[in-house]
Amino acid sequence: RTLGSNPLEHEEKFPWKQYEASSKQEVKSRIEARKTSMVSNSLSQGSQFTPEIEEAHRKAVEKGQKTYIDPETGYTVFTELAANERGYCCGRGCRHCTYGHWNVPDADKRKNRISQPTLLRAKRKQKSARASQAVCEITSLKVLFWSGGKDSYMTLLKLLQESGTNSSTNRIVLLTTFDPETGKIPEQDIEFRTATDQVKALGLDLDLMATPLPSSCANSVYVDVVNKALDALCKEYDVPKSSLNLVFGDLHLKDIRDWRAQMFSQYQCSFPIFDKSYSELCSLLFSSDYVDHIEISNVTVETDMLKVGMTFDERLYNTIKDQAPHIDPFGELGEFHTAVFFKQ
């Protein structure tokens, strides 16, 4: 069996062993020693493993091996090659999970860093001939740029109104860029794990393309990284670029909309909520059955009217509109940003 986030739990669940030890206590002592020597791991820190473990894993990957022997405990451990072949996070907290522990139930135990564009699947990747045939039948793949805020959510609602839920031929996939060092989504200033929790809470069979992007990078870097993520999506779904429709949640900033269309001119670009009246958007957002509440996640203007953690609802929207003419009531000029929390 493989070593997950808690090696002691794995030992208790799976009594068979692939190593020799004089006693159970000795094994536990060796595991505790290894855990003590590990560097604390988080999205903002480096590897959690000792140099010996890193070297063992590196050599195994170079040889194309799917497992290696932990040099300190004797456990057989899956390499990242095994995770990539599986195609999804199994939820057991595998040491070299390449999917950011996407399916680990406890958010605090999702430790692994995503280092390159990675598709986090809502459902396990199927390998049957029937499933492969279904994937090949995809004719339209809408890629919604997802920030976790109200604008991207309103855009999703529009897409669902237009085309309904996901099907074998017409799918919606979310793409989220985040800073791999801080683990946060820029502008929104929310944890990337918030976006993964949002997708799961929605329960709409949505896949999420996790795309690491350095903070404050040049536009050229942004475009290059996103293009690599889109190439990976085409490969994952076995579809040509011509079937991709990039969907953005811009409201009324024409220069930004035009820039996106120019930078991604090889794709069809859509802006479902662009130039929609705010009354229409309010009706769309505040009547949604999926939403538990919406929070202010970031404020960039000095005002007592907006504070991080405040609930953004129709009452606050109307207050901003009536009493703060210098602030766009939807924060379209960057005055504030939001995070949407969905009913479980």
MIZA-220224 format. One line per 5 residues: number of its first residue (from 1); for each residue x, y, z of C-alpha. Coordinates in steps of 0.02 Angstrom, whole numbers, plus 50000, padded with zeros to 5 digits. Each point is the difference from the previous one (the first is absolute). Layout:
BEGIN
NUM	X/Y/Z ~ ...
***
This chain:
BEGIN
1	50000/50000/50000 ~ 50053/50179/49977 ~ 50047/50130/50127 ~ 49875/50142/50016 ~ 49992/50156/50106
6	49993/49899/50162 ~ 50113/49847/49993 ~ 49940/49938/50169 ~ 49821/49991/49938 ~ 50056/49901/49849
11	50093/49877/50109 ~ 49847/49972/50109 ~ 49883/49978/49852 ~ 50114/49886/49902 ~ 50088/49876/50115
16	50095/49913/49861 ~ 50177/50068/49978 ~ 50131/50004/49865 ~ 50143/50028/50119 ~ 50080/49911/50147
21	49993/50071/50175 ~ 50033/49924/50169 ~ 49842/50073/50075 ~ 49853/50113/49965 ~ 50069/50126/50123
26	50164/50007/49905 ~ 49907/50038/49840 ~ 49902/50140/50084 ~ 50161/50071/50072 ~ 50079/50003/49827
31	49847/50084/49926 ~ 49997/50131/50138 ~ 50184/50034/49971 ~ 49968/50027/49816 ~ 49852/50114/50036
36	50105/50103/50120 ~ 50136/50024/49870 ~ 49878/50054/49865 ~ 49990/50183/49956 ~ 49827/50073/50029
41	49906/49999/49836 ~ 49876/50127/49932 ~ 49963/50083/49835 ~ 50120/50140/50046 ~ 50146/49888/50049
46	50114/49877/49916 ~ 50005/49812/50007 ~ 49942/49912/50158 ~ 50118/49855/49975 ~ 50178/49964/50051
51	50137/50003/49865 ~ 50010/49810/50008 ~ 49816/49981/49960 ~ 50010/50130/49862 ~ 50148/49910/49923
56	49913/49831/50008 ~ 49847/50071/49916 ~ 50102/50091/49867 ~ 50095/49843/49953 ~ 49840/49898/49990
61	49919/50128/49885 ~ 50153/50006/49889 ~ 49988/49812/49981 ~ 49815/50008/49961 ~ 49954/49908/50159
66	49829/50021/50082 ~ 50061/49958/50176 ~ 50156/50012/50107 ~ 50051/49945/50173 ~ 50002/50134/50135
71	50183/50000/50058 ~ 49952/50036/50180 ~ 49845/49894/50034 ~ 50002/49865/49866 ~ 49827/50046/49936
76	49962/49976/49816 ~ 49947/50171/49935 ~ 49915/50051/49838 ~ 50099/50122/49892 ~ 49924/50146/49906
81	49999/49890/49845 ~ 49871/49888/50082 ~ 49894/50151/50045 ~ 50007/50066/49822 ~ 49951/49831/49930
86	49851/49990/50119 ~ 49937/50165/49933 ~ 49917/50062/50160 ~ 50030/50022/50187 ~ 49949/49841/50092
91	49967/50099/50161 ~ 50121/49902/50110 ~ 50131/50137/50016 ~ 50135/49916/49896 ~ 50173/50070/50028
96	50032/50048/49818 ~ 49823/50043/49947 ~ 50010/50117/49850 ~ 49821/50060/50023 ~ 50022/50104/50156
101	49909/49868/50106 ~ 49842/50057/49909 ~ 49891/49861/50071 ~ 50070/49993/50177 ~ 49846/50036/50108
106	50089/50104/50132 ~ 50053/50165/49921 ~ 50139/50021/50129 ~ 50082/49840/49936 ~ 50008/50056/49819
111	50185/50034/50008 ~ 50074/49966/49829 ~ 50045/50140/49885 ~ 49939/50004/49820 ~ 50151/50052/49897
116	49930/49997/49824 ~ 49828/50015/49916 ~ 49902/49851/50066 ~ 49823/49945/49965 ~ 49905/49960/50160
121	49858/49887/49949 ~ 49830/50004/50081 ~ 49988/49813/49969 ~ 50130/49865/49987 ~ 50079/49985/49829
126	49922/49851/49913 ~ 50104/49888/49890 ~ 49866/49890/49925 ~ 49968/49999/49813 ~ 49827/50071/50030
131	50069/50146/50100 ~ 50135/50033/49870 ~ 49867/50006/49866 ~ 49900/50126/50103 ~ 50153/50112/50017
136	50029/49997/49813 ~ 49821/50058/49970 ~ 50032/50170/50082 ~ 49961/50135/49872 ~ 50007/50153/50112
141	50110/50033/50150 ~ 49962/50163/50089 ~ 50147/50056/50108 ~ 49937/50121/50132 ~ 50135/50105/50083
146	49954/49977/50183 ~ 50056/50118/50138 ~ 49883/49939/50136 ~ 49910/50167/50002 ~ 49825/50058/49954
151	50041/50050/49820 ~ 50065/49829/49949 ~ 49853/49920/50090 ~ 49874/50109/49907 ~ 50087/49949/49839
156	49979/49817/50047 ~ 49816/50028/50032 ~ 49983/50077/49828 ~ 50086/49851/49920 ~ 49885/49881/50091
161	49850/50099/49941 ~ 50061/49991/49821 ~ 50059/49821/49987 ~ 49940/49909/50156 ~ 50108/49884/50104
166	50152/49907/49936 ~ 49975/49862/49874 ~ 50111/49881/49903 ~ 50003/50121/49852 ~ 49992/50171/50082
171	50107/50030/50154 ~ 50048/50144/50113 ~ 50170/49996/50084 ~ 50064/50133/50120 ~ 50176/50073/49988
176	50075/50083/50153 ~ 50169/50084/50011 ~ 50082/50013/50171 ~ 50166/50046/50076 ~ 50090/49836/50039
181	50104/50083/50136 ~ 49857/50073/50101 ~ 49863/49881/49942 ~ 49886/50149/49969 ~ 49897/50058/49852
186	50058/50175/49949 ~ 49884/50150/50019 ~ 49870/49895/50092 ~ 50130/49967/50135 ~ 49921/49833/50044
191	50080/49830/50023 ~ 50005/49887/49848 ~ 49923/49865/50109 ~ 49846/50113/50011 ~ 49979/49980/49812
196	50014/49811/50013 ~ 49872/49999/50141 ~ 49884/50107/49894 ~ 50005/49877/49856 ~ 49961/49854/50114
201	49859/50092/50088 ~ 49918/50044/49835 ~ 49989/49816/49954 ~ 49981/50036/49814 ~ 50128/49876/49932
206	50122/50142/49966 ~ 50185/49966/49974 ~ 50126/50131/50057 ~ 50161/50042/49907 ~ 50119/50055/50137
211	50128/50118/49923 ~ 50147/50062/50105 ~ 50051/50177/49952 ~ 50131/50109/50084 ~ 49928/50156/50081
216	50027/50168/49914 ~ 50064/49915/49843 ~ 50006/50086/49831 ~ 49851/49982/49883 ~ 50107/49898/49882
221	50034/49873/50138 ~ 49815/49991/50042 ~ 49953/49966/49818 ~ 50138/49869/49981 ~ 49948/49907/50159
226	49815/50003/49955 ~ 50038/49938/49824 ~ 50094/49853/50074 ~ 49851/49962/50112 ~ 49884/50006/49849
231	50115/49883/49904 ~ 49993/49881/50147 ~ 49810/50009/49999 ~ 49994/49955/49816 ~ 50108/49849/50037
236	49899/49947/50153 ~ 49835/50007/49907 ~ 50071/49947/49832 ~ 49926/50149/49909 ~ 50071/50125/49874
241	50030/50182/50045 ~ 49856/50048/49886 ~ 49878/49921/50123 ~ 50055/50111/50145 ~ 49895/50150/50048
246	50084/50114/50128 ~ 49873/50082/50114 ~ 50036/50155/50105 ~ 49899/50092/50133 ~ 50038/50180/49952
251	49856/50121/50031 ~ 50032/50160/49902 ~ 50186/50037/49983 ~ 50018/49997/49811 ~ 50190/50019/49998
256	50023/49843/50106 ~ 49875/49903/49895 ~ 50089/50052/49839 ~ 50170/49954/50073 ~ 49941/49825/50044
261	49925/49974/49827 ~ 50162/50058/49920 ~ 50116/49896/50110 ~ 49897/49842/49973 ~ 49949/50033/49821
266	50029/49818/49951 ~ 49851/49954/50107 ~ 49819/50053/50002 ~ 49975/50120/50146 ~ 49834/50034/50085
271	49945/50130/50127 ~ 49824/49947/50056 ~ 49972/50137/50130 ~ 50086/50143/49909 ~ 49894/50158/49992
276	49856/49916/50090 ~ 49899/50118/50107 ~ 50040/49996/50185 ~ 49817/49969/50039 ~ 50008/49842/49895
281	50161/49946/50084 ~ 49927/50031/50173 ~ 49852/49891/49958 ~ 50117/49865/49934 ~ 50117/50004/50151
286	49889/50030/50149 ~ 49865/49876/49949 ~ 50120/49855/49976 ~ 49953/49841/50094 ~ 50181/49943/50009
291	50068/50145/50103 ~ 50013/49996/50189 ~ 50082/50171/50012 ~ 50124/50115/49913 ~ 50143/50082/50095
296	50108/50151/49965 ~ 50173/49923/49982 ~ 50105/50151/49954 ~ 49976/50189/50007 ~ 50113/50121/49906
301	49915/50166/50040 ~ 49990/50091/50166 ~ 49820/49996/50059 ~ 49907/49949/50156 ~ 49865/49928/49890
306	50104/49848/49948 ~ 50098/49886/50114 ~ 50078/49830/49968 ~ 49883/49865/50066 ~ 49841/50101/49975
311	49855/49914/49913 ~ 49969/50066/49825 ~ 49814/49990/49973 ~ 49865/50102/49915 ~ 49989/50116/50149
316	50185/50043/49994 ~ 49992/50016/49811 ~ 49861/50129/50015 ~ 50093/50092/50138 ~ 50154/50017/49890
321	49896/50054/49851 ~ 49904/50132/50098 ~ 50134/50067/50117 ~ 50168/49975/49912 ~ 49994/50066/49822
326	50190/49985/49986 ~ 49991/49810/50025 ~ 49930/49882/49870 ~ 49868/49898/50095 ~ 50070/49840/49922
331	50182/50053/50026 ~ 50034/49992/49813 ~ 50138/50130/50014 ~ 50093/49895/50127 ~ 49933/50089/50155
336	49961/49834/50084 ~ 49995/49815/49965 ~ 49892/49858/50064 ~ 49999/49814/50039 ~ 49842/49896/49975
341	49956/49864/50126 ~ 49878/49868/49943 ~ 49877/49892/50093 ~ 50071/49828/50034
***
